[in-house]
């Protein structure tokens, strides 16, 4: 019997404020719900924004006053999910976590995301710029319509100059999430942008028997698509990747370094890939606000394990072993 769900990648850019971006997220989720979508993915740091072109006034051994002001502007657009810098993953997910005087954890963004998912019935996965203490993290949250937020993870290694403004995430947050949607059991997990170029991180997700591999990104180059195809084929998993299509004149005003000429500096490239590496939808270029929607039959993942299961029959676990600090890699039921 087919195990079919309708999945969407939202190619949406960050707006001028985090509040407005959250409103756009709600609009897009409602639009997806009207199309019968069961799960939707938004891009890397969609809430809070990817600071493309910003230098933060940094040179080796030197930071400018303007650079500190840039960081302040970026910091103020981040969201507070009520977590600690140590990333108390399981405790934070728990609904028993104490609330503040307003009855919310953090700044209320968590509760807003939970409300949107609950009211629409759509499972939401989105990138967020998370503020914890004085540090920013590139994070992803999983929002179940019935249970609320059931997982969160932080990018374990920011790429290049991202390391100046984002802290390193905890490996234990690479934990996959198992759920059932309309009777279909799925195991989903997100690898953020260039984490997808980390072979052992990919294997960490494969060994949890992931059949819905999510790749929110800021990489809008043509080389991204073949990577997504490789992951689909390698992991025998559906792959959904979401990126922003954004012009230079749409970046925040505090990014003073950019020339505002109305040119796309990220064309997007969002796509959906099959467990056999076939491109099902996309890649979409230069289209802001587009929803890429596809019905997926998760029996295709099971079929693919016939000749390639890199977490099982094709892994040679008698010869090779992967251990991730703080994470049990036994596949979920």
N, C-alpha and C positions, 0 to 999 in steps of 0.2 A: 504494500500500500504506500503511495507517495507520501513523503513527509515535507509538505510545501509551506513555506512562509514567504511573505513579501517584505523585502529589505530595501532600504533607501540610503544613499549617500547624499548628504546635503552640501553642495558646493557654495557655501555662504561665507561672506567676508565679515570680519569684525567691524562694528559700527563705531560712531564717535564716542559713545560711552558704554560701559558694561551694562548699565540698565537698559539702554536701547537695544543692545545686542541680545539680552535675555528676552526682550519683547519680540525681537525678530525670530529667535529660537522658537518661542511659543507659536508664532504665526506659521512657521514652517512645519512644526510638528502637527498642527491642526490641518494644514494642507496635506501632509502625508497621511494623516488619519483618514481624510476624505477619500484618499486613493486606496485605502485598505492596507496601508503599510503596518507591519508588526514591529519593526525595529528600525531606528534611524541613527546614522552616524554623522557627527559634525567634526570639523577639522581640528587640527592641533591648536591648542590655546585659543580656541574660538571665543570663549568668554575671557576677556582680558587682552587678547591680541598678541600677534607675533610681531616683534619690534624690528621688522625688516628695514634695513638701511641705517638703523641707529648705531652710532659708534659709542655712545655714552662717554664721549670725551676721553677714551682710554688709549694710552700708550704704555709700553713696558716701563714700569716705575713712575707713572704719572697719570693722574686723572684731573680733568679740568673742572672748574666750578659749574660750567654749563652741563657737563656730563653728570654731575651729581643731581642737578635739577631734572635732567632727563630721567634718571632712575627714580626720582621722587614721583614724577608724573606717571611713569609706568607702574610703580608700586601702588599708587593710589587707585589704579584701575583694576587691581587684582581682587579676587574674592577670598573671603575668609570662611573656611568650612569647619572651623572649630577644632582643628587638629593641632598637634604639636610638631616641632621640627623633626622629632624622631620618627614621626609617621606612625602613630598608634593605630595600625591598620584595622585589626579586628575590633578593638575597643571603639574606634571611631564609627565603624559601620553600625555597631550596636545602637538600638533605639533607647537604651537605658542611659546614654550619655547625658550628663547634666546640661541644662539649658541656661541661657542668661536671663536677665530681668525681662526681656521681651518674649521669653518662651521659645527661643530659637538657638541653634548651635551655630556659632559664627555670626555672619552678617545676614542670614536668612536666605541666601542663594540656594542652599541645600533644600530647604522647604519649598521654595518656588519650583525647583526642578521636579521635586516629588509631586507637587500639585499638578504640574503640566502633564506629567506621565500618567498620573491617576485619572485626570479628567479626559484625556484623549485615548487612553488604553494603549499608547505606543511606548515601547521600551526605548529609552534614550541613552545613547552613549555620546559624550561630548568631551572635547578638550577644554581645559580651564587653566587660567593662570592663578595658581593658588598662593596665597600669602599666609605664612606661618612664622610667628616671631618677626624677625627682620629679614627673612629669606623668602625668595620667590621660587616656586616649583612649577614645572610644566607637567600638568597632571591630566588624568582621564577619570571620569566617574561613570559608573553603570547605574542606571535608574530604572528599576522595575516598577511597572504600573501598579502592582498590588503590594509590593513589599517596600517600596521606596528605594533609597540608595543601598545597593547590596555589595558594592565594591568600589575601590578607588586605588589608583596607582600613580606613582610619580616616575618621570623619565629617569632612568638609572644613570645615564651619561649624556648630558647636554653636548651638542656638537659645536666644535670650533668656538667662536666668540660667544655663543650662547652660555658658555660656562661662566662668563663674567657676571651674568644677571640671574642665572638659575642654579639652584642647589642640586646635588645628586640625590636621586630617589633611592628607596630601599628595595633590594632584590626580592624580599618576601612579598612585595606588592605586585609581583608578576603572577600572582595567583589567578588562575582562570575562574570564571563564573559559570556554574551550571544552572540551567533553568529550563522550564517547560512552557512553551507558548503554543496555544491551541492544540495541545496534545503532542507537540513535536519537541523532543528533548534536544537541546543544543548546549554546546560548551563554547563559550566565547572568551576572547582575551584580546587586548590591544597591545601592539608594539608601535611606539611613537616615532615617526619620521626615521632618522638614521639608525634607530635601534634595529630596524629591519635589515641593516647591513651587518649586524652582529650575529654570526652563525650560532653561537651557544645560546644567545637569547631566543632566537627562533626555535632552537631545539627544546628550550625550556617550555615553550608553549606547545610544541608538538607532543611532548611527553605527558602533557595533561589532556591529551586526546581532543584538542580543540578542533571543532568543525566549522566555526565562524571566526575567522582571523580578521581583526580590525586594524587598519593602518592609517590613522589620522596623521597628516603630514603637512609640511610647509615646502616640500620639494616639488617644484613645478617643472622639472626638466623631463625631456623625452626618455631619459634613462630609467625613470621611475616605473614605467609600465612593464618592461621586461622583468624587473625585480618582483613585482606583484605576481606576474605569471609564474615565475620560478617558485615563489612561496606557495601558490595554489597547487602546483604540480608536486612540489617537494613534500608538502604537508598533507596532501590530499584533503584540502580544506577550501571552503569558499573564502575569498578575500574581498573585503570592502575597504576601499581607500577614499578618503575625503580630504580635499585641499581647498584653499581659498583662491578665488580668481579676483585679483585686486590691482588697481592702477596706482601709479605713484601719487596722483593727486587725491587719493582716498586714504592715505596714511595719516595718522594723527599729526596735528600741528606741531607738537613738541619734537617730532623727528625733523630737525632743521636741515639735516645734511642732504636730503633728497631733492632732486630737481623735479618740480611738479609740471610735467608735460602731458599728462593724460595717457601715458603709456602703461601697458600691463607689465608689472614687474614680477607677477606670479600669474601664470595663465590657468592654474588649477590642475587639470589632468586627473580628476576623480574618476574612479572606475570600479567595476565589479567583475571578479574573475572566478572561473569554475575550478573544481578540484582537479581538473585535467589541464589547467593552464590556459583555458580558452577565455578570451575577452567576451564577456556577456553584455556589458554596457560600458560606453565610454571608449577612450578617455575623452572627457569634456574639456574644451579649451575656451578661455576668454568669455565664459558665461557665468556671471555672478548671480547667485540665488537659485541656480538650477537644482532640481531634485532628480537624481538618477535612481530609478526604481526597477527592481527585477524580482520575479518569483524564483525562489530557490528550492530545489528538491534535495533535502539533506540525505536521501538515500544515495546520491551521487558520491558523497564522501565515503560511504560504506563500500560502494562498488570499487572505488579507487584503491582501497586497502588490499584488494586481491593481489596486486603485484608490487605495491610500495607502501610500507608502513614504517616510517623512520623512527617511530617510538616503540616498535614491536618486532615483527618478523624481519624487517630490513635494517635493524639497528645494531646487531651483533653485541647485545648487552653483556655477553660473556667476555668481550674484549674491551669494550669502551664503557665508561661510566661518567655521567654528568651529575654534579651535586651543586645545588644552589643554596646559599646560606639563608636559613630561616624559612625554606619552602620545601614542602613535601611534594615530590614529583610523581607520586602514585596517581595514575589517572583516576578522575572522579567517576562514580558509577553512572 
